[in-house]
Amino acid sequence: MEIVSYPAIFQQKNNQIEVDFPDLPEAFTQGKNMETAMEFAKLGLAITLNDKLGHFEKAPQVSELAEVQAAHPGAVVKMVTVDLEQY
């Protein structure tokens, strides 16, 4: 198992929930509700990190959850956790 967790910002926009990863902007995704947004966030995180690692790039350092929350007041900030070996 290769478990990783990164903070993500969930914001309601245009009838969608957009998901941004401050440490991995290329993992941006969205969903029609929080449940699908979280599932797509897990998928986007796993694909992005596996791609980086597959190209011998280092995974970015994980930002502190409290720092991300402080930088985005009013947004929902959650840790997204995946097992990279499942993707």
DSSP file (Angstrom, degrees, kcal/mol; ACC not computed):
  #  RESIDUE AA STRUCTURE BP1 BP2  ACC     N-H-->O    O-->H-N    N-H-->O    O-->H-N    TCO  KAPPA ALPHA  PHI   PSI    X-CA   Y-CA   Z-CA
    1    1 A M              0   0    0      0, 0.0     2,-0.4     0, 0.0    82,-0.0   0.000 360.0 360.0 360.0 138.5    0.0    0.0    0.0
    2    2 A E        -     0   0    0      2,-0.0    82,-2.7     0, 0.0     2,-0.4  -0.766 360.0-172.1-128.6  85.5    1.2    3.5   -0.8
    3    3 A I  E     +A   83   0A   0     -2,-0.4     2,-0.3    80,-0.2    80,-0.2  -0.637   6.3 176.3 -85.0 130.4   -1.2    5.8    1.0
    4    4 A V  E     -A   82   0A   0     78,-2.7    78,-2.3    -2,-0.4     2,-0.4  -0.961  11.4-164.4-131.0 151.6   -1.0    9.6    0.3
    5    5 A S  E     +A   81   0A   0     -2,-0.3    76,-0.2    76,-0.2    74,-0.1  -0.998   9.3 174.2-137.5 132.7   -3.0   12.5    1.6
    6    6 A Y  E     -A   80   0A   0     74,-2.0    74,-3.0    -2,-0.4     2,-0.2  -0.984  34.6-108.8-134.1 146.2   -3.2   16.1    0.2
    7    7 A P  E     -A   79   0A   0      0, 0.0    16,-0.4     0, 0.0     2,-0.3  -0.511  35.5-168.2 -74.4 143.1   -5.4   19.0    1.2
    8    8 A A  E     -A   78   0A   0     70,-2.9    70,-2.1    -2,-0.2     2,-0.5  -0.971  17.3-135.5-132.4 148.3   -8.1   20.0   -1.3
    9    9 A I  E     -AB  77  20A   0     11,-3.1    11,-2.2    -2,-0.3     2,-0.5  -0.913  16.9-162.7-105.9 122.3  -10.3   23.0   -1.6
   10   10 A F  E     +AB  76  19A   0     66,-3.5    66,-1.9    -2,-0.5     2,-0.4  -0.929  15.7 171.7-108.5 120.1  -14.0   22.3   -2.4
   11   11 A Q  E     - B   0  18A   0      7,-2.4     7,-3.0    -2,-0.5     2,-0.4  -0.995  32.6-124.6-134.6 134.4  -16.0   25.3   -3.6
   12   12 A Q  E     + B   0  17A   0     -2,-0.4     2,-0.3     5,-0.2     5,-0.2  -0.626  41.6 159.7 -75.1 124.5  -19.5   25.6   -5.1
   13   13 A K  E >   - B   0  16A   0      3,-3.3     3,-1.5    -2,-0.4    -2,-0.1  -0.953  61.7 -14.4-149.2 128.1  -19.5   27.3   -8.5
   14   14 A N  T 3  S-     0   0    0     -2,-0.3     3,-0.1     1,-0.3    -1,-0.0   0.892 126.3 -49.9  49.6  53.2  -22.1   27.1  -11.3
   15   15 A N  T 3  S+     0   0    0      1,-0.2     2,-0.3     0, 0.0    -1,-0.3   0.691 124.9  92.6  61.4  20.4  -24.0   24.2   -9.9
   16   16 A Q  E <  S-B   13   0A   0     -3,-1.5    -3,-3.3    -5,-0.1     2,-0.7  -0.928  75.1-126.0-134.0 159.2  -20.8   22.2   -9.5
   17   17 A I  E     -BC  12  31A   0     14,-3.3    14,-1.8    -2,-0.3     2,-0.3  -0.950  28.7-153.2-106.4 114.8  -18.3   21.7   -6.7
   18   18 A E  E     -BC  11  30A   0     -7,-3.0    -7,-2.4    -2,-0.7     2,-0.5  -0.670   4.1-154.3 -88.5 141.9  -14.9   22.5   -8.0
   19   19 A V  E     -BC  10  29A   0     10,-3.1    10,-2.0    -2,-0.3     2,-0.4  -0.971  12.4-178.1-122.6 122.5  -11.9   20.8   -6.4
   20   20 A D  E     -B    9   0A   0    -11,-2.2   -11,-3.1    -2,-0.5     3,-0.1  -0.952  16.0-154.3-119.2 139.1   -8.4   22.4   -6.3
   21   21 A F    >   -     0   0    0     -2,-0.4     3,-0.7     3,-0.4     6,-0.2  -0.954   5.9-157.5-108.3 112.0   -5.2   20.9   -4.9
   22   22 A P  T 3  S+     0   0    0      0, 0.0    -1,-0.1     0, 0.0   -14,-0.1   0.841  95.8  44.0 -57.9 -33.0   -2.8   23.8   -3.9
   23   23 A D  T 3  S+     0   0    0    -16,-0.4   -15,-0.1     1,-0.2    38,-0.0   0.667 126.2  30.7 -85.9 -17.3    0.1   21.4   -4.1
   24   24 A L    X   +     0   0    0     -3,-0.7     3,-2.4     1,-0.1    -3,-0.4  -0.595  63.6 172.3-140.5  73.4   -1.0   19.8   -7.4
   25   25 A P  G >  S+     0   0    0      0, 0.0     3,-1.4     0, 0.0    -1,-0.1   0.776  77.3  66.2 -58.6 -26.1   -2.9   22.3   -9.5
   26   26 A E  G 3  S+     0   0    0      1,-0.3    -6,-0.0    -6,-0.1    -2,-0.0   0.591  87.7  69.5 -72.6  -8.0   -3.0   19.8  -12.4
   27   27 A A  G <  S+     0   0    0     -3,-2.4    -1,-0.3    -6,-0.2    17,-0.1   0.262  71.1 143.4 -90.3  11.6   -5.3   17.5  -10.3
   28   28 A F    <   +     0   0    0     -3,-1.4     2,-0.3    -7,-0.1    -8,-0.2  -0.186  19.3 152.0 -51.4 139.3   -8.2   20.0  -10.6
   29   29 A T  E     -C   19   0A   0    -10,-2.0   -10,-3.1     2,-0.0     2,-0.3  -0.892  25.8-150.4-154.3-175.9  -11.6   18.4  -10.9
   30   30 A Q  E     -C   18   0A   0     -2,-0.3     2,-0.3   -12,-0.3   -12,-0.2  -0.976   4.6-166.3-157.7 165.7  -15.2   18.9  -10.2
   31   31 A G  E     -C   17   0A   0    -14,-1.8   -14,-3.3    -2,-0.3     6,-0.1  -0.976  34.7-115.5-153.4 162.4  -18.4   17.0   -9.4
   32   32 A K  S    S+     0   0    0     -2,-0.3     2,-0.3   -16,-0.2   -14,-0.1   0.706  99.9   8.8 -77.7 -18.1  -22.1   17.7   -9.2
   33   33 A N  S  > S-     0   0    0    -16,-0.1     4,-2.6     1,-0.0     5,-0.2  -0.906  89.7 -91.5-148.3 176.9  -22.2   17.1   -5.4
   34   34 A M  H  > S+     0   0    0     -2,-0.3     4,-2.4     1,-0.2     5,-0.2   0.873 120.8  54.1 -64.0 -37.0  -19.8   16.6   -2.6
   35   35 A E  H  > S+     0   0    0      2,-0.2     4,-2.0     1,-0.2    -1,-0.2   0.948 114.1  39.0 -63.5 -49.2  -19.8   12.8   -2.9
   36   36 A T  H  > S+     0   0    0      1,-0.2     4,-2.7     2,-0.2     5,-0.2   0.869 113.6  56.2 -70.9 -34.2  -18.9   12.8   -6.6
   37   37 A A  H  X S+     0   0    0     -4,-2.6     4,-2.1     1,-0.2    -1,-0.2   0.913 108.8  47.5 -61.5 -41.3  -16.5   15.7   -6.2
   38   38 A M  H  X S+     0   0    0     -4,-2.4     4,-2.4     2,-0.2    -2,-0.2   0.906 111.7  49.8 -66.8 -41.2  -14.6   13.7   -3.5
   39   39 A E  H  X S+     0   0    0     -4,-2.0     4,-2.1     1,-0.2    -2,-0.2   0.927 113.7  45.2 -63.1 -44.0  -14.5   10.6   -5.7
   40   40 A F  H  X S+     0   0    0     -4,-2.7     4,-3.1     1,-0.2    -1,-0.2   0.850 110.3  55.8 -67.3 -32.9  -13.2   12.6   -8.7
   41   41 A A  H  X S+     0   0    0     -4,-2.1     4,-2.6    -5,-0.2    -2,-0.2   0.919 107.9  47.9 -63.8 -43.4  -10.7   14.3   -6.3
   42   42 A K  H  X S+     0   0    0     -4,-2.4     4,-2.5     2,-0.2    -2,-0.2   0.930 114.3  46.6 -61.7 -45.4   -9.3   10.9   -5.3
   43   43 A L  H  X S+     0   0    0     -4,-2.1     4,-2.7     2,-0.2     5,-0.2   0.934 113.7  47.6 -62.9 -47.1   -9.1    9.8   -8.9
   44   44 A G  H  X S+     0   0    0     -4,-3.1     4,-2.4     1,-0.2     5,-0.2   0.894 112.5  49.6 -62.2 -40.8   -7.4   13.0  -10.0
   45   45 A L  H  X S+     0   0    0     -4,-2.6     4,-2.5    -5,-0.2     5,-0.3   0.939 113.4  46.0 -62.9 -47.4   -5.0   12.9   -7.1
   46   46 A A  H  X S+     0   0    0     -4,-2.5     4,-2.7    -5,-0.2     5,-0.2   0.926 114.6  46.4 -63.3 -46.1   -4.0    9.3   -7.8
   47   47 A I  H  X S+     0   0    0     -4,-2.7     4,-2.2     2,-0.2    -1,-0.2   0.928 114.3  47.9 -63.6 -45.0   -3.6    9.8  -11.6
   48   48 A T  H  X S+     0   0    0     -4,-2.4     4,-2.3    -5,-0.2    -2,-0.2   0.933 115.6  43.2 -63.0 -47.3   -1.6   13.0  -11.2
   49   49 A L  H  X S+     0   0    0     -4,-2.5     4,-2.9    -5,-0.2     5,-0.3   0.916 113.3  51.0 -68.0 -41.9    0.8   11.5   -8.6
   50   50 A N  H  X S+     0   0    0     -4,-2.7     4,-2.2    -5,-0.3    -1,-0.2   0.882 110.6  50.7 -62.1 -36.4    1.2    8.2  -10.4
   51   51 A D  H  X S+     0   0    0     -4,-2.2     4,-1.1    -5,-0.2    -2,-0.2   0.936 112.1  46.1 -65.0 -46.4    2.0   10.2  -13.6
   52   52 A K  H ><>S+     0   0    0     -4,-2.3     5,-2.8     1,-0.2     3,-0.8   0.949 115.8  45.1 -60.3 -49.6    4.7   12.3  -11.8
   53   53 A L  H ><5S+     0   0    0     -4,-2.9     3,-1.5     1,-0.3    -1,-0.2   0.854 108.6  57.3 -65.7 -34.4    6.2    9.3  -10.1
   54   54 A G  H 3<5S+     0   0    0     -4,-2.2    -1,-0.3     1,-0.3    -2,-0.2   0.736 107.0  49.2 -67.1 -22.4    6.2    7.3  -13.3
   55   55 A H  T <<5S-     0   0    0     -4,-1.1    -1,-0.3    -3,-0.8    -2,-0.2   0.093 122.4-108.2-101.7  20.4    8.2   10.1  -14.9
   56   56 A F  T < 5S+     0   0    0     -3,-1.5     2,-0.3     1,-0.2    -3,-0.2   0.759  73.1 141.6  59.5  29.5   10.7   10.0  -12.0
   57   57 A E      < -     0   0    0     -5,-2.8    -1,-0.2    -6,-0.2     2,-0.2  -0.704  54.5-110.4 -93.7 152.7    9.5   13.3  -10.6
   58   58 A K        -     0   0    0     -2,-0.3     3,-0.1    -3,-0.1    -1,-0.0  -0.556  29.1-112.9 -79.6 146.5    9.2   13.9   -6.9
   59   59 A A        -     0   0    0     -2,-0.2     3,-0.1     1,-0.1    -1,-0.1  -0.590  43.2-104.7 -71.6 139.9    5.8   14.2   -5.3
   60   60 A P        -     0   0    0      0, 0.0    -1,-0.1     0, 0.0     2,-0.1  -0.286  39.5 -93.5 -66.7 153.5    5.3   17.7   -4.0
   61   61 A Q        -     0   0    0      1,-0.1     2,-0.4    -3,-0.1    -3,-0.0  -0.394  45.3-110.9 -64.0 142.7    5.5   18.4   -0.3
   62   62 A V        -     0   0    0     -3,-0.1    -1,-0.1    -2,-0.1     2,-0.1  -0.639  27.4-131.7 -82.2 127.4    2.1   18.3    1.4
   63   63 A S        -     0   0    0     -2,-0.4     2,-0.2   -56,-0.1   -40,-0.1  -0.414  30.8 -98.7 -71.6 152.5    0.8   21.6    2.7
   64   64 A E     >  -     0   0    0      1,-0.1     4,-1.9    -2,-0.1     3,-0.3  -0.545  25.1-132.9 -71.7 136.2   -0.5   21.8    6.2
   65   65 A L  H  > S+     0   0    0     -2,-0.2     4,-2.6     1,-0.2     5,-0.2   0.899 105.9  54.0 -56.8 -43.7   -4.3   21.5    6.3
   66   66 A A  H  > S+     0   0    0      1,-0.2     4,-2.3     2,-0.2    -1,-0.2   0.861 107.0  51.7 -62.2 -36.5   -4.6   24.5    8.7
   67   67 A E  H  > S+     0   0    0     -3,-0.3     4,-1.7     2,-0.2    -1,-0.2   0.905 111.1  46.8 -66.9 -41.4   -2.5   26.7    6.4
   68   68 A V  H  X S+     0   0    0     -4,-1.9     4,-0.9     2,-0.2    -2,-0.2   0.912 112.3  50.5 -67.6 -41.6   -4.7   25.9    3.4
   69   69 A Q  H >< S+     0   0    0     -4,-2.6     3,-0.7     1,-0.2     6,-0.2   0.913 110.2  50.1 -61.0 -42.7   -7.9   26.5    5.5
   70   70 A A  H 3< S+     0   0    0     -4,-2.3    -1,-0.2     1,-0.2    -2,-0.2   0.848 110.2  50.6 -64.8 -34.1   -6.5   29.9    6.7
   71   71 A A  H 3< S+     0   0    0     -4,-1.7    -1,-0.2     1,-0.2    -2,-0.2   0.647 116.6  41.2 -78.2 -15.0   -5.7   30.9    3.1
   72   72 A H  S X< S-     0   0    0     -4,-0.9     3,-1.7    -3,-0.7    -1,-0.2  -0.498  75.8-177.0-133.3  64.2   -9.3   29.9    1.9
   73   73 A P  T 3  S+     0   0    0      0, 0.0     3,-0.1     0, 0.0    -3,-0.1  -0.363  73.6  25.3 -63.5 140.9  -11.8   31.1    4.5
   74   74 A G  T 3  S+     0   0    0      1,-0.4     2,-0.2    -5,-0.1    -5,-0.0   0.223 101.6 103.9  90.7 -15.5  -15.3   30.2    3.6
   75   75 A A  S <  S-     0   0    0     -3,-1.7     2,-0.6    -6,-0.2    -1,-0.4  -0.633  77.7-113.2 -95.2 157.3  -14.3   27.2    1.5
   76   76 A V  E     -A   10   0A   0    -66,-1.9   -66,-3.5    -2,-0.2     2,-0.5  -0.815  35.0-170.4 -87.2 122.9  -14.5   23.6    2.5
   77   77 A V  E     +A    9   0A   0     -2,-0.6     2,-0.3   -68,-0.2   -68,-0.2  -0.973  12.3 164.4-119.5 124.3  -11.0   22.2    2.9
   78   78 A K  E     -A    8   0A   0    -70,-2.1   -70,-2.9    -2,-0.5     2,-0.4  -0.945  39.4-110.5-135.4 154.8  -10.5   18.5    3.4
   79   79 A M  E     -A    7   0A   0     -2,-0.3     2,-0.5   -72,-0.2   -74,-0.0  -0.723  28.6-150.9 -81.3 135.4   -7.6   16.0    3.2
   80   80 A V  E     -A    6   0A   0    -74,-3.0   -74,-2.0    -2,-0.4     2,-0.4  -0.949  14.8-167.2-108.9 124.5   -8.0   13.6    0.2
   81   81 A T  E     +A    5   0A   0     -2,-0.5     2,-0.3   -76,-0.2   -76,-0.2  -0.933  11.8 166.0-119.3 133.1   -6.5   10.2    0.8
   82   82 A V  E     -A    4   0A   0    -78,-2.3   -78,-2.7    -2,-0.4     2,-0.7  -0.966  37.5-126.6-140.0 157.1   -5.8    7.5   -1.7
   83   83 A D  E >   -A    3   0A   0     -2,-0.3     3,-2.1   -80,-0.2     4,-0.3  -0.932  21.6-155.5-100.0 110.1   -3.8    4.3   -2.1
   84   84 A L  G >  S+     0   0    0    -82,-2.7     3,-1.3    -2,-0.7    -1,-0.1   0.757  89.0  65.7 -61.9 -24.6   -1.7    4.9   -5.2
   85   85 A E  G 3  S+     0   0    0      1,-0.2    -1,-0.3     2,-0.2   -82,-0.1   0.654  92.6  62.4 -73.1 -13.4   -1.4    1.1   -5.8
   86   86 A Q  G <         0   0    0     -3,-2.1    -1,-0.2     1,-0.2    -2,-0.2   0.513 360.0 360.0 -86.9  -4.6   -5.2    0.9   -6.4
   87   87 A Y    <         0   0    0     -3,-1.3    -2,-0.2    -4,-0.3    -1,-0.2   0.380 360.0 360.0-120.5 360.0   -5.0    3.2   -9.4
